[in-house]
Amino acid sequence: MRYKIPQSVLVLIHTPALRVLMMRRADSASDFWQCVTGSKDEEGEPFAQTARREVLEETGIDATGPGCHLLDWELQNVYDIYPQWLHRYAPGVTRNVERVFSLRVPTGISVTLNPREHTHYRWLPWREAADCCYSPSNAEACLLLPRFAGAGLNA
């Protein structure tokens, strides 16, 4: 078995008006809504490459496409891995380092979910997106979005 690398990305996809793409996880019995997340494929994979790959895999969006802008917030979250997912990591690994990015996309961009990962999606204003997040790091990223997007709170 190949274990997951405990280094991942969180990518907050948003429109210029700060509407955030939220997706419902396919492997959760609860109402687990989140942004794009995913682990490095290899230890040396740059976080930005991981972010672009995970966005494409989970949403079908090309982060290098027209009108798209990927921004590394240069923030990292360190958190305990949820117990139900510890089996994915090497024995003794209990914490993950998550690098935070945002991806500004044009309004109306097409989203094609990977059905193995997510079942539904919706675009929400940034405050509402924060309220529906299961993960505290996802919620915090939503609340920080206006600062990093360079937009006012009324956007």
C-alpha positions as protocol buffer text, in pm:
chain_id: "A"
residue {
  index: 1
  type: MET
  ca { x: 0 y: 0 z: 0 }
}
residue {
  index: 2
  type: ARG
  ca { x: 123 y: 348 z: -86 }
}
residue {
  index: 3
  type: TYR
  ca { x: 68 y: 586 z: 203 }
}
residue {
  index: 4
  type: LYS
  ca { x: -47 y: 945 z: 163 }
}
residue {
  index: 5
  type: ILE
  ca { x: 212 y: 1215 z: 218 }
}
residue {
  index: 6
  type: PRO
  ca { x: 111 y: 1434 z: 515 }
}
residue {
  index: 7
  type: GLN
  ca { x: 155 y: 1752 z: 310 }
}
residue {
  index: 8
  type: SER
  ca { x: -149 y: 1887 z: 133 }
}
residue {
  index: 9
  type: VAL
  ca { x: -313 y: 2192 z: -19 }
}
residue {
  index: 10
  type: LEU
  ca { x: -637 y: 2374 z: 41 }
}
residue {
  index: 11
  type: VAL
  ca { x: -753 y: 2571 z: -263 }
}
residue {
  index: 12
  type: LEU
  ca { x: -1036 y: 2818 z: -222 }
}
residue {
  index: 13
  type: ILE
  ca { x: -1192 y: 2867 z: -568 }
}
residue {
  index: 14
  type: HIS
  ca { x: -1380 y: 3195 z: -600 }
}
residue {
  index: 15
  type: THR
  ca { x: -1525 y: 3442 z: -847 }
}
residue {
  index: 16
  type: PRO
  ca { x: -1432 y: 3812 z: -860 }
}
residue {
  index: 17
  type: ALA
  ca { x: -1747 y: 3878 z: -652 }
}
residue {
  index: 18
  type: LEU
  ca { x: -1610 y: 3642 z: -381 }
}
residue {
  index: 19
  type: ARG
  ca { x: -1856 y: 3361 z: -438 }
}
residue {
  index: 20
  type: VAL
  ca { x: -1683 y: 3043 z: -323 }
}
residue {
  index: 21
  type: LEU
  ca { x: -1711 y: 2698 z: -477 }
}
residue {
  index: 22
  type: MET
  ca { x: -1816 y: 2448 z: -209 }
}
residue {
  index: 23
  type: MET
  ca { x: -1834 y: 2074 z: -275 }
}
residue {
  index: 24
  type: ARG
  ca { x: -1999 y: 1790 z: -83 }
}
residue {
  index: 25
  type: ARG
  ca { x: -1768 y: 1496 z: -16 }
}
residue {
  index: 26
  type: ALA
  ca { x: -1873 y: 1163 z: -165 }
}
residue {
  index: 27
  type: ASP
  ca { x: -1718 y: 952 z: 112 }
}
residue {
  index: 28
  type: SER
  ca { x: -1902 y: 1117 z: 398 }
}
residue {
  index: 29
  type: ALA
  ca { x: -2235 y: 1017 z: 545 }
}
residue {
  index: 30
  type: SER
  ca { x: -2264 y: 1365 z: 695 }
}
residue {
  index: 31
  type: ASP
  ca { x: -2316 y: 1700 z: 530 }
}
residue {
  index: 32
  type: PHE
  ca { x: -1941 y: 1753 z: 470 }
}
residue {
  index: 33
  type: TRP
  ca { x: -1887 y: 2058 z: 248 }
}
residue {
  index: 34
  type: GLN
  ca { x: -1538 y: 2172 z: 160 }
}
residue {
  index: 35
  type: CYS
  ca { x: -1304 y: 2350 z: -79 }
}
residue {
  index: 36
  type: VAL
  ca { x: -1054 y: 2165 z: -296 }
}
residue {
  index: 37
  type: THR
  ca { x: -806 y: 1971 z: -84 }
}
residue {
  index: 38
  type: GLY
  ca { x: -547 y: 1709 z: -165 }
}
residue {
  index: 39
  type: SER
  ca { x: -209 y: 1565 z: -81 }
}
residue {
  index: 40
  type: LYS
  ca { x: 119 y: 1580 z: -268 }
}
residue {
  index: 41
  type: ASP
  ca { x: 181 y: 1285 z: -500 }
}
residue {
  index: 42
  type: GLU
  ca { x: 554 y: 1293 z: -424 }
}
residue {
  index: 43
  type: GLU
  ca { x: 755 y: 1443 z: -139 }
}
residue {
  index: 44
  type: GLY
  ca { x: 929 y: 1692 z: -372 }
}
residue {
  index: 45
  type: GLU
  ca { x: 618 y: 1804 z: -560 }
}
residue {
  index: 46
  type: PRO
  ca { x: 585 y: 2183 z: -525 }
}
residue {
  index: 47
  type: PHE
  ca { x: 269 y: 2293 z: -342 }
}
residue {
  index: 48
  type: ALA
  ca { x: 160 y: 2506 z: -642 }
}
residue {
  index: 49
  type: GLN
  ca { x: 180 y: 2200 z: -869 }
}
residue {
  index: 50
  type: THR
  ca { x: -26 y: 2002 z: -616 }
}
residue {
  index: 51
  type: ALA
  ca { x: -283 y: 2283 z: -609 }
}
residue {
  index: 52
  type: ARG
  ca { x: -318 y: 2294 z: -991 }
}
residue {
  index: 53
  type: ARG
  ca { x: -342 y: 1914 z: -1014 }
}
residue {
  index: 54
  type: GLU
  ca { x: -601 y: 1882 z: -737 }
}
residue {
  index: 55
  type: VAL
  ca { x: -818 y: 2160 z: -881 }
}
residue {
  index: 56
  type: LEU
  ca { x: -817 y: 1988 z: -1222 }
}
residue {
  index: 57
  type: GLU
  ca { x: -883 y: 1641 z: -1073 }
}
residue {
  index: 58
  type: GLU
  ca { x: -1168 y: 1752 z: -846 }
}
residue {
  index: 59
  type: THR
  ca { x: -1341 y: 2023 z: -1052 }
}
residue {
  index: 60
  type: GLY
  ca { x: -1221 y: 1996 z: -1412 }
}
residue {
  index: 61
  type: ILE
  ca { x: -1100 y: 2358 z: -1389 }
}
residue {
  index: 62
  type: ASP
  ca { x: -759 y: 2436 z: -1545 }
}
residue {
  index: 63
  type: ALA
  ca { x: -598 y: 2677 z: -1297 }
}
residue {
  index: 64
  type: THR
  ca { x: -381 y: 2813 z: -1581 }
}
residue {
  index: 65
  type: GLY
  ca { x: -679 y: 2881 z: -1806 }
}
residue {
  index: 66
  type: PRO
  ca { x: -803 y: 3220 z: -1929 }
}
residue {
  index: 67
  type: GLY
  ca { x: -919 y: 3447 z: -1648 }
}
residue {
  index: 68
  type: CYS
  ca { x: -783 y: 3215 z: -1377 }
}
residue {
  index: 69
  type: HIS
  ca { x: -533 y: 3332 z: -1116 }
}
residue {
  index: 70
  type: LEU
  ca { x: -379 y: 3096 z: -859 }
}
residue {
  index: 71
  type: LEU
  ca { x: -243 y: 3271 z: -550 }
}
residue {
  index: 72
  type: ASP
  ca { x: -22 y: 3112 z: -283 }
}
residue {
  index: 73
  type: TRP
  ca { x: -124 y: 3273 z: 47 }
}
residue {
  index: 74
  type: GLU
  ca { x: 203 y: 3152 z: 201 }
}
residue {
  index: 75
  type: LEU
  ca { x: 2 y: 3026 z: 499 }
}
residue {
  index: 76
  type: GLN
  ca { x: 24 y: 2676 z: 637 }
}
residue {
  index: 77
  type: ASN
  ca { x: -212 y: 2498 z: 873 }
}
residue {
  index: 78
  type: VAL
  ca { x: -88 y: 2209 z: 1085 }
}
residue {
  index: 79
  type: TYR
  ca { x: -362 y: 1987 z: 1220 }
}
residue {
  index: 80
  type: ASP
  ca { x: -438 y: 1642 z: 1354 }
}
residue {
  index: 81
  type: ILE
  ca { x: -556 y: 1403 z: 1083 }
}
residue {
  index: 82
  type: TYR
  ca { x: -917 y: 1293 z: 1140 }
}
residue {
  index: 83
  type: PRO
  ca { x: -917 y: 945 z: 1298 }
}
residue {
  index: 84
  type: GLN
  ca { x: -1126 y: 794 z: 1017 }
}
residue {
  index: 85
  type: TRP
  ca { x: -848 y: 880 z: 769 }
}
residue {
  index: 86
  type: LEU
  ca { x: -538 y: 784 z: 969 }
}
residue {
  index: 87
  type: HIS
  ca { x: -521 y: 446 z: 790 }
}
residue {
  index: 88
  type: ARG
  ca { x: -427 y: 631 z: 469 }
}
residue {
  index: 89
  type: TYR
  ca { x: -98 y: 747 z: 625 }
}
residue {
  index: 90
  type: ALA
  ca { x: 213 y: 560 z: 739 }
}
residue {
  index: 91
  type: PRO
  ca { x: 200 y: 419 z: 1091 }
}
residue {
  index: 92
  type: GLY
  ca { x: 269 y: 688 z: 1348 }
}
residue {
  index: 93
  type: VAL
  ca { x: 173 y: 980 z: 1121 }
}
residue {
  index: 94
  type: THR
  ca { x: -97 y: 1184 z: 1298 }
}
residue {
  index: 95
  type: ARG
  ca { x: -49 y: 1541 z: 1172 }
}
residue {
  index: 96
  type: ASN
  ca { x: -71 y: 1709 z: 832 }
}
residue {
  index: 97
  type: VAL
  ca { x: 73 y: 2032 z: 692 }
}
residue {
  index: 98
  type: GLU
  ca { x: -173 y: 2210 z: 462 }
}
residue {
  index: 99
  type: ARG
  ca { x: -67 y: 2500 z: 234 }
}
residue {
  index: 100
  type: VAL
  ca { x: -343 y: 2753 z: 151 }
}
residue {
  index: 101
  type: PHE
  ca { x: -413 y: 2889 z: -198 }
}
residue {
  index: 102
  type: SER
  ca { x: -693 y: 3072 z: -369 }
}
residue {
  index: 103
  type: LEU
  ca { x: -795 y: 3045 z: -732 }
}
residue {
  index: 104
  type: ARG
  ca { x: -991 y: 3334 z: -882 }
}
residue {
  index: 105
  type: VAL
  ca { x: -1199 y: 3211 z: -1176 }
}
residue {
  index: 106
  type: PRO
  ca { x: -1436 y: 3386 z: -1418 }
}
residue {
  index: 107
  type: THR
  ca { x: -1800 y: 3394 z: -1315 }
}
residue {
  index: 108
  type: GLY
  ca { x: -1988 y: 3111 z: -1487 }
}
residue {
  index: 109
  type: ILE
  ca { x: -1686 y: 2883 z: -1529 }
}
residue {
  index: 110
  type: SER
  ca { x: -1782 y: 2521 z: -1594 }
}
residue {
  index: 111
  type: VAL
  ca { x: -1738 y: 2277 z: -1305 }
}
residue {
  index: 112
  type: THR
  ca { x: -1717 y: 1901 z: -1361 }
}
residue {
  index: 113
  type: LEU
  ca { x: -1695 y: 1713 z: -1033 }
}
residue {
  index: 114
  type: ASN
  ca { x: -1500 y: 1393 z: -993 }
}
residue {
  index: 115
  type: PRO
  ca { x: -1781 y: 1164 z: -868 }
}
residue {
  index: 116
  type: ARG
  ca { x: -1539 y: 956 z: -660 }
}
residue {
  index: 117
  type: GLU
  ca { x: -1464 y: 1267 z: -455 }
}
residue {
  index: 118
  type: HIS
  ca { x: -1772 y: 1492 z: -457 }
}
residue {
  index: 119
  type: THR
  ca { x: -2144 y: 1456 z: -521 }
}
residue {
  index: 120
  type: HIS
  ca { x: -2269 y: 1816 z: -538 }
}
residue {
  index: 121
  type: TYR
  ca { x: -2138 y: 2169 z: -563 }
}
residue {
  index: 122
  type: ARG
  ca { x: -2267 y: 2519 z: -504 }
}
residue {
  index: 123
  type: TRP
  ca { x: -2136 y: 2874 z: -523 }
}
residue {
  index: 124
  type: LEU
  ca { x: -2187 y: 3070 z: -201 }
}
residue {
  index: 125
  type: PRO
  ca { x: -2097 y: 3418 z: -78 }
}
residue {
  index: 126
  type: TRP
  ca { x: -1776 y: 3390 z: 127 }
}
residue {
  index: 127
  type: ARG
  ca { x: -1944 y: 3427 z: 469 }
}
residue {
  index: 128
  type: GLU
  ca { x: -2207 y: 3161 z: 388 }
}
residue {
  index: 129
  type: ALA
  ca { x: -1932 y: 2935 z: 254 }
}
residue {
  index: 130
  type: ALA
  ca { x: -1747 y: 2965 z: 586 }
}
residue {
  index: 131
  type: ASP
  ca { x: -2064 y: 2871 z: 774 }
}
residue {
  index: 132
  type: CYS
  ca { x: -2115 y: 2549 z: 577 }
}
residue {
  index: 133
  type: CYS
  ca { x: -1757 y: 2418 z: 603 }
}
residue {
  index: 134
  type: TYR
  ca { x: -1699 y: 2101 z: 800 }
}
residue {
  index: 135
  type: SER
  ca { x: -1326 y: 2169 z: 837 }
}
residue {
  index: 136
  type: PRO
  ca { x: -1212 y: 2461 z: 1056 }
}
residue {
  index: 137
  type: SER
  ca { x: -922 y: 2535 z: 817 }
}
residue {
  index: 138
  type: ASN
  ca { x: -1163 y: 2561 z: 523 }
}
residue {
  index: 139
  type: ALA
  ca { x: -1389 y: 2796 z: 721 }
}
residue {
  index: 140
  type: GLU
  ca { x: -1094 y: 3012 z: 823 }
}
residue {
  index: 141
  type: ALA
  ca { x: -976 y: 3037 z: 461 }
}
residue {
  index: 142
  type: CYS
  ca { x: -1323 y: 3152 z: 353 }
}
residue {
  index: 143
  type: LEU
  ca { x: -1319 y: 3423 z: 620 }
}
residue {
  index: 144
  type: LEU
  ca { x: -972 y: 3541 z: 511 }
}
residue {
  index: 145
  type: LEU
  ca { x: -1068 y: 3554 z: 142 }
}
residue {
  index: 146
  type: PRO
  ca { x: -1151 y: 3928 z: 122 }
}
residue {
  index: 147
  type: ARG
  ca { x: -804 y: 4016 z: 255 }
}
residue {
  index: 148
  type: PHE
  ca { x: -621 y: 3790 z: 10 }
}
residue {
  index: 149
  type: ALA
  ca { x: -847 y: 3860 z: -287 }
}
residue {
  index: 150
  type: GLY
  ca { x: -776 y: 4232 z: -249 }
}
residue {
  index: 151
  type: ALA
  ca { x: -1149 y: 4303 z: -247 }
}
residue {
  index: 152
  type: GLY
  ca { x: -1360 y: 4498 z: -2 }
}
residue {
  index: 153
  type: LEU
  ca { x: -1604 y: 4320 z: 225 }
}
residue {
  index: 154
  type: ASN
  ca { x: -1895 y: 4445 z: 14 }
}
residue {
  index: 155
  type: ALA
  ca { x: -1771 y: 4274 z: -303 }
}
